[in-house]
Structures are given as C-alpha cells and as structure tokens.
Amino acid sequence: MYQVCVQRHFDAAHYLRNYGGKCETLHGHRWQIVVCVAAEELNDSELAFDFTELKRVVDGIIAGFDHVCLNDVPPFDKLNATSENIARVIYERVAAALPQVRVAQVTVYESPDAWVTYS
C-alpha cells in the first residue's frame, strides 16, 4: 500500500463552544494540515497519486479557512470549530473531490505538539 501525503497550512482564529476554559475565547493558530491518500498500485507513470493534484485539491478546500474566524464559516458556524471537526470536514471534502482515490487520513495540527488524525 502506498500513501501519498501533502502538508499545507492556513492561519485562522476560532473559539470552542461549551468548553469552559480559556480556549472558549477567541484565539488563533497556524493550522498545519497533512492529507494522505492511499493506492494499492502505481499508475502508468508509476505514481501512486500526483502530489500536484493533491495539493491543488487541498489548497482549494482550505482557502476558505484562511485568515477568518472559523466559527463564522460553514460548516463551523454550526459545528464546533475543534481540530476533530476540522480534520473530518477536510477528509470528507477531499474524498468528495477525489473519488478515484481513497483518503487514508487527515491530520490537523493546531500547534507543533497537539494534533488530531481522522481516518
């Protein structure tokens, strides 16, 4: 099994609803995103998947999250803007945009030492 992964980032603010701690107030992160797709075999070019295509899709998805308050942007105007929900939303959007490949996982880092992986 091959996994092809790209790392991207965006800068955004958020606050956690119903948290009861300091993260319930508005604060920001440089969110690091790692998206991995999986392939059993190589294509005619001997690639599992094209990095350029994966970057293009991920960049298009996260463009709407950059330099905003995530809580103001759908679906996070209804969903809590947690790392868990961000990872799942990106996973689902990549899967919808690339039905020809299996999304293996999406990892969202809100800091260098705190992250969530959705698979």
Secondary structure, DSSP 8 states (H G I E B T S, - for coil): -EEEEEEEEEEEEE--TT--SGGGS-EEEEEEEEEEEEESS--TTS-SS-HHHHHHHHHHHHGGGTTSBGGGSTTTTTS---HHHHHHHHHHHHHHH-TTSEEEEEEEEEETTEEEEE-
